[in-house]
Amino acid sequence: MKVFITGANGQLAKYLSNLYSDEELYLGIKQKLDVRNRNQVLEEIAKFKPNIVFHLASITRGDESAKDPKK
């Protein structure tokens, strides 16, 4: 199975990557995958052809979100 995970540096993503460690993984980190760029995400998904996608990327600091809601 092929598993595509965004937000791969987060706690839940790290747990899932351990859980699926025997599978082929795509670990999307912000330096490699900008989840705000829809076309880039769709291209990466099309290239990798995952069986399952976990979209876990987020801004975890509430004050940062409040200052820049578009982000």
C-alpha atoms as an extended CHARMM CRD file, in Angstrom:
* protein
*
        71  EXT
         1         1  MET       CA              0.0000000000        0.0000000000        0.0000000000  PROA      1               0.0000000000
         2         2  LYS       CA              1.1440000000        3.5670000000       -0.6970000000  PROA      2               0.0000000000
         3         3  VAL       CA              0.4780000000        6.1560000000        2.0210000000  PROA      3               0.0000000000
         4         4  PHE       CA              0.6810000000        9.9250000000        1.4350000000  PROA      4               0.0000000000
         5         5  ILE       CA              1.0120000000       12.0600000000        4.5810000000  PROA      5               0.0000000000
         6         6  THR       CA              1.1110000000       15.8530000000        4.7580000000  PROA      6               0.0000000000
         7         7  GLY       CA              2.3840000000       17.6130000000        7.8580000000  PROA      7               0.0000000000
         8         8  ALA       CA              4.8760000000       14.8110000000        8.3400000000  PROA      8               0.0000000000
         9         9  ASN       CA              6.7890000000       16.5870000000       11.1220000000  PROA      9               0.0000000000
        10        10  GLY       CA              3.7420000000       16.6330000000       13.3980000000  PROA      10              0.0000000000
        11        11  GLN       CA              3.0380000000       14.2660000000       16.2690000000  PROA      11              0.0000000000
        12        12  LEU       CA              0.1110000000       12.4420000000       14.6390000000  PROA      12              0.0000000000
        13        13  ALA       CA              1.9440000000       12.1160000000       11.3200000000  PROA      13              0.0000000000
        14        14  LYS       CA              4.9780000000       10.6320000000       13.0680000000  PROA      14              0.0000000000
        15        15  TYR       CA              2.7080000000        8.1080000000       14.7830000000  PROA      15              0.0000000000
        16        16  LEU       CA              1.0800000000        7.1700000000       11.4530000000  PROA      16              0.0000000000
        17        17  SER       CA              4.4410000000        6.8560000000        9.6920000000  PROA      17              0.0000000000
        18        18  ASN       CA              5.5150000000        4.4120000000       12.3770000000  PROA      18              0.0000000000
        19        19  LEU       CA              2.1970000000        2.5690000000       12.1060000000  PROA      19              0.0000000000
        20        20  TYR       CA              2.6000000000        2.2850000000        8.3080000000  PROA      20              0.0000000000
        21        21  SER       CA              6.3820000000        1.7950000000        8.3580000000  PROA      21              0.0000000000
        22        22  ASP       CA              6.1240000000       -1.3940000000        6.2820000000  PROA      22              0.0000000000
        23        23  GLU       CA              4.3220000000        0.5120000000        3.5270000000  PROA      23              0.0000000000
        24        24  GLU       CA              5.6270000000        2.8760000000        0.8610000000  PROA      24              0.0000000000
        25        25  LEU       CA              5.3910000000        6.3640000000        2.3630000000  PROA      25              0.0000000000
        26        26  TYR       CA              5.3430000000        9.8930000000        0.9720000000  PROA      26              0.0000000000
        27        27  LEU       CA              6.0910000000       12.2190000000        3.8790000000  PROA      27              0.0000000000
        28        28  GLY       CA              5.1850000000       15.7750000000        2.9360000000  PROA      28              0.0000000000
        29        29  ILE       CA              7.0510000000       18.3390000000        4.9980000000  PROA      29              0.0000000000
        30        30  LYS       CA              6.6360000000       22.0640000000        4.4800000000  PROA      30              0.0000000000
        31        31  GLN       CA             10.1190000000       22.4150000000        2.9700000000  PROA      31              0.0000000000
        32        32  LYS       CA              9.1350000000       19.8940000000        0.2850000000  PROA      32              0.0000000000
        33        33  LEU       CA              5.3770000000       20.3060000000       -0.1350000000  PROA      33              0.0000000000
        34        34  ASP       CA              3.4290000000       23.5700000000        0.1320000000  PROA      34              0.0000000000
        35        35  VAL       CA             -0.1050000000       22.4000000000        0.9190000000  PROA      35              0.0000000000
        36        36  ARG       CA             -1.3740000000       25.9120000000        0.1280000000  PROA      36              0.0000000000
        37        37  ASN       CA             -0.3970000000       25.2430000000       -3.4900000000  PROA      37              0.0000000000
        38        38  ARG       CA             -3.2400000000       23.0660000000       -4.7720000000  PROA      38              0.0000000000
        39        39  ASN       CA             -1.5130000000       22.2880000000       -8.0780000000  PROA      39              0.0000000000
        40        40  GLN       CA              1.6740000000       21.1160000000       -6.3690000000  PROA      40              0.0000000000
        41        41  VAL       CA             -0.2980000000       18.8420000000       -4.0410000000  PROA      41              0.0000000000
        42        42  LEU       CA             -2.3090000000       17.3500000000       -6.9090000000  PROA      42              0.0000000000
        43        43  GLU       CA              0.8710000000       16.8110000000       -8.9540000000  PROA      43              0.0000000000
        44        44  GLU       CA              2.6000000000       15.0180000000       -6.0830000000  PROA      44              0.0000000000
        45        45  ILE       CA             -0.4560000000       12.8330000000       -5.4750000000  PROA      45              0.0000000000
        46        46  ALA       CA             -0.6750000000       12.0270000000       -9.2020000000  PROA      46              0.0000000000
        47        47  LYS       CA              3.0260000000       11.0620000000       -9.2840000000  PROA      47              0.0000000000
        48        48  PHE       CA              2.9520000000        8.9770000000       -6.1060000000  PROA      48              0.0000000000
        49        49  LYS       CA             -0.4640000000        7.3450000000       -6.7350000000  PROA      49              0.0000000000
        50        50  PRO       CA             -1.2990000000        6.6670000000       -3.0640000000  PROA      50              0.0000000000
        51        51  ASN       CA             -3.9450000000        4.2790000000       -1.8060000000  PROA      51              0.0000000000
        52        52  ILE       CA             -4.6170000000        6.5390000000        1.1500000000  PROA      52              0.0000000000
        53        53  VAL       CA             -3.9930000000       10.2200000000        1.9550000000  PROA      53              0.0000000000
        54        54  PHE       CA             -3.6930000000       11.6720000000        5.4420000000  PROA      54              0.0000000000
        55        55  HSD       CA             -3.8490000000       15.4720000000        5.2610000000  PROA      55              0.0000000000
        56        56  LEU       CA             -2.4010000000       16.5460000000        8.6050000000  PROA      56              0.0000000000
        57        57  ALA       CA             -0.6520000000       19.8010000000        7.7160000000  PROA      57              0.0000000000
        58        58  SER       CA             -1.8040000000       22.7000000000        9.8600000000  PROA      58              0.0000000000
        59        59  ILE       CA             -0.7600000000       25.7980000000       11.6970000000  PROA      59              0.0000000000
        60        60  THR       CA             -0.6080000000       24.7670000000       15.3110000000  PROA      60              0.0000000000
        61        61  ARG       CA             -0.0760000000       28.1830000000       16.8490000000  PROA      61              0.0000000000
        62        62  GLY       CA             -3.4250000000       29.9000000000       17.2610000000  PROA      62              0.0000000000
        63        63  ASP       CA             -1.9160000000       33.3900000000       17.4940000000  PROA      63              0.0000000000
        64        64  GLU       CA             -0.2080000000       32.9040000000       14.1190000000  PROA      64              0.0000000000
        65        65  SER       CA             -3.5200000000       31.8700000000       12.5440000000  PROA      65              0.0000000000
        66        66  ALA       CA             -5.3240000000       34.8500000000       14.0400000000  PROA      66              0.0000000000
        67        67  LYS       CA             -2.7320000000       37.2760000000       12.6680000000  PROA      67              0.0000000000
        68        68  ASP       CA             -2.8910000000       35.8610000000        9.1480000000  PROA      68              0.0000000000
        69        69  PRO       CA             -6.1860000000       33.9990000000        8.5480000000  PROA      69              0.0000000000
        70        70  LYS       CA             -5.5190000000       33.6100000000        4.7950000000  PROA      70              0.0000000000
        71        71  LYS       CA             -2.3680000000       31.6250000000        5.5570000000  PROA      71              0.0000000000
